[in-house]
Amino acid sequence: MANRLPPLRQPNRPSLRTGAVQYLNTKPLVHGLAGLGLDVVYDLPSRLADQLAVGTLDVALIPSIELFRNDGHRIVSDACIGCRGPVMSVKLFFRTAPRRVARLAVDEGSRTSATLARILLAERCGVLPEIEVLPIGSGLADTSADAILLIGDRAIEPQTAAPAGGGSFQLVWDLGDEWCRWTGLPFVFAVWAARRDIDARPVTPLLAAARDSGKASLAAIAAAEAAAHGLTVPQCLSYLRDNLHYDLGQREREALSAFYHHAAGLSLAPAGLDIDRAVAAG
């Protein structure tokens, strides 16, 4: 009787509670998560940051500004959502000249992008506008603010370039492009972070593997997602491939440091943070 082969041993799966995002721009990071045995919940980025802060999540994809607002967080992956030029999905629409903006409406889910808009307006245009929060689901026609920040699908959809009923717009800034031109650095919108009391080493290679799988599957992701976002497949693929960057390298860490210093200078982030420790590899 032939000897039977022993059953394959299943690798230990990390039990860390992980929070991820289902936006189009995050699809390449989360595309491969389902098959990795992670305990994943999906929610808005701002809510994930809140859950990470209170301990109901151990690891989460959070807005980069939240890394600076909670000294108990650290980066745990070299996967990120960033750009090295126009990002397409983060736009500031102006009804007046940038130097005359008195009221800025910001998308309710836009913590990092809202901070970036305020930095650019303050340091490039010398204005500190009153802030109005635009509820999720609202659009350009729902506010009379001088400038309106939209992020995600509503910013990237072609119809927002000529909004119906939203009034006339003198100028539109792509905030990724504006930052990159101004600083000479990339910009990082979201990072994988964990609380400092959590050993996230088991999940770190899985997050990188999911990112690598997503980058290798951009055409398939675009084919699956384009119609739902009002895009053609080529438009969706171009956005995912050409406008977004998914690797957190040294230049991206320098960009996070610069972002922190600008935010802290305007009291949009706590002063005195050990920024090198905050953005160091987990």
C-alpha positions, 0 to 999 in steps of 0.5 A, a space after each residue: 500500500 502506497 504511503 499517503 502524503 501528509 496533508 498540506 499545512 495551512 499557514 497561520 493567518 494573522 487575526 489582526 482586524 483590518 480596515 480597508 476602503 472600496 473607492 476606485 483609487 483604492 481598488 489596486 490595494 485591496 484587489 487581492 486582500 480577499 484571498 489572503 485570509 485577513 479579517 477585513 472590514 470596509 468603510 469610509 477612510 475617515 471612519 476607519 481612522 476613527 476606529 483605529 484610534 479607539 482600538 476597534 481596528 488594529 490596521 487600517 488604510 487611513 488618510 495620511 493627515 490622520 498619521 499626524 493627528 494621532 501619535 499612537 499610529 505608525 506606517 506598516 506597509 510600503 503600499 500607499 495611495 499617492 500621485 506624482 502629478 495630476 491625480 484627477 480625483 481630487 479637485 478644487 472648483 473656484 467660483 472666484 479667483 483663488 486669492 479672493 476665496 472667503 468660504 471653502 466647501 470641503 467634501 465631508 470625507 476629505 480629511 487629507 484633501 481638505 488639509 491640502 486645499 487649505 495649505 495651498 490656499 494659505 501658503 500660495 494665495 494668502 487666504 484662510 477661508 471659512 470652512 463649510 462641510 459638504 455632506 457626502 452625496 452633495 455636489 457642486 450645485 448644493 453650495 454657494 461657496 467660493 471654492 468647492 473641494 470634491 474627491 473620489 468618484 464625484 471629482 473624476 466623473 467627466 460631467 463635473 468638468 461642466 457641472 449642470 446647475 452648479 454655477 460657473 467656475 473660473 478655475 479648477 485645480 487638480 490638487 495632486 498636480 498643484 502640490 507636485 508642481 509647488 513642492 517638487 515632491 509626490 503626494 501621499 493621500 492614504 497609508 496603511 497604519 497600525 497602532 503602536 501597541 500592535 505587532 503588525 509584522 504578520 500583515 505587512 507582507 500581505 498588504 504588499 502582496 495585495 498591492 502587487 497583485 492589484 498593480 498586475 491586474 489594473 486592466 481587469 480592475 478597470 474593466 470591472 469598475 469603469 461603468 459604475 464610475 461613468 468612465 470608459 474602460 480606457 479612461 479608467 485604466 489610464 486613471 489607475 495606471 497613470 494618475 495614481 502611485 501605489 509605492 511608498 518610497 523615500 520620496 513619498 516619505 519626504 513628501 509626508 514630512 513636508 505635508 506635516 510641516 505645512 499642516 502643523 504651521 497652520 495648526 491643522 496638525 499638532 506641532 512637535 511631532 517626531 515626524 521621522 518616527 511617524 513616517 519611518 518604515 513599520 
